[in-house]
Amino acid sequence: MGNLVYRRIPDKVFNICLHYPWPTLESLTEFNYPVGGVIDTIMEEFEDKRVGFDVGNTPFGKLQDDSTFYSAGREKFILSDFCDGYVFQKHIGDYEGCDVDLLFVTEENLKEAIDYLPNPRLKKVFKSPQQFLVFMRLKVNMKRRFGDFE
């Protein structure tokens, strides 16, 4: 959707990226630090600071990452190809997930919950609220998903 809006009104669109692990070029289930970890390294100097900054026409915008999924089909992928601004809240290893309320999905609202899933293949998987909730608990567990980021 963002690309459609950008094509229509490019001078009124600004894309901001929140700091998170990027999927690798080889696999959408394996992750690396964005732009080779340069942002994380720089932010070590600013202990416990949340920082937002412009990317376009800055040295940050020139940071290259050819190992990320987002570089697919490009000869050279730089951060300014991906976003106009960047928000660093904390190091990836410091993120915490949330938990899922076990009463959130019930027999009564299971179909509605499944309808909201963005992945069409997943819509055929879940037959009970318990299956759905186990899946959701795994998705929100940041330490399990990104535990190797320190």
N, C-alpha and C positions, 0 to 999 in steps of 0.2 A: 504494500500500500504506500509505503514511504516513497518508493521510486515513482509511482504514479503522481503523487502530490508534487514531488520535486520537478518532474517534467512540466507540470502545469504552472507552478509558481516558484521557480528556483531561487528567486531573490528574497523569498519570504520563508524559506525552510532552513532549519538549523538542526542537525542531528547530533545528539549528545549520547556518548557511550558511557555506561556505568562499568566500572572495573570488574571483570569476571574472567574466569579461564576461557580460553578460546579453543574450539575443537581443532584437531590437527588435520592436515591435508590428507593423511592416510585413513583417519577414522573419526566419525562424529561422536564416538564414545571415549576417545582419548583426548586429553586436554593438555595445553601448554600455557605458560604465562603469555599475555599479550606482548607483542613486539619484542620477543626474546627476553622478557624480564627486565627490560631497561627501566620501565616506569617503576616497578617494584624496587629496583636498586636505588633509583633517585629518591624515592619516598622513604627509604630507610633513614635519610638525613632529617626528615620531618616527622619525628616520632609522635604518634597519636594525632596527627593532623589530617583533617579532611580537606581535600583540595580539588578545585575545579579549574580547568584551564582551556584556553583556545588551542586548537590543533592546526587549523589551516594557516599557511604562511608563517609557521613557527618551526623551530628545530624539532619539536615533537611530531609535527606533521610529516617530517621526512624519515621517521623511524620505519625501518623495513622489516617485514615478516613474511618470508616466503614459505614458512612451514605451517601456516594456518589454513584452515578450510576456506577462509575468506579470500585467500590468494588464488584459488582455483581459476584457471583461464586467464590469468594475468602474467605478463612477463616479469613485472616488478610490482609488489604490493606494499604500499606505505600507509601509515596510519591516517593520513588525510584523505585517502581513498575511501576510508570506512566511516569517518565521523568528522564533525566540525569542532566538537568540544568533548572533553573527557572529565569524568568525575571519579576521583579516587577517594573511597571512604575508609578503607583499611586494607591491609594485606590479605590476599586470598586465603591464606592459612588461618586467618583470624575470623573469617566469616562463620556465623552460626546459622543453622537452619531453624525451622520451626517444627512443631509437631502438628499432627492432624487430629482433630476431635473425632473420636470413634463413633460419635452419634451424628456426624455431619452427613454421611450418606446412609440412607436407610432403604428398605425394600420399596417404600413409597416414592422416593425421589431418585432411585438408581438410574432409571431411563433418562431422566433430565440431566443427571451428572454425566452420564456417558455421552449424551448429545453435545455437551460442552467440550469434550476432548477434541483437540485439533488434529490428532492423527487418526485417519480413517481406519487403519488396521487395528488400532487399540479398541475401537468401538465394538469390535466383534469378540474381544477377548474376555471381557468381564461378565460373569453370570451372577455374581452376588456382591452385596455391599462389602463383605469382608475382603474379597479379591481386590476390589477397587481401592479400599483403604490401605491394604498392604502395599500396593503399587504407589499410592500417593505418599505414604510414609517414607518409602525408599527415595522418592524424587526430592523430598524436602530435606533429607538428611545430608547437609553440606559436608560434614566431616567424613561421611562414607564416600560421597561422590568425589570430593576433592581433597581427601586426607593427605595426599602426598605433596600438597603445596604447603610449604612452611615459611 
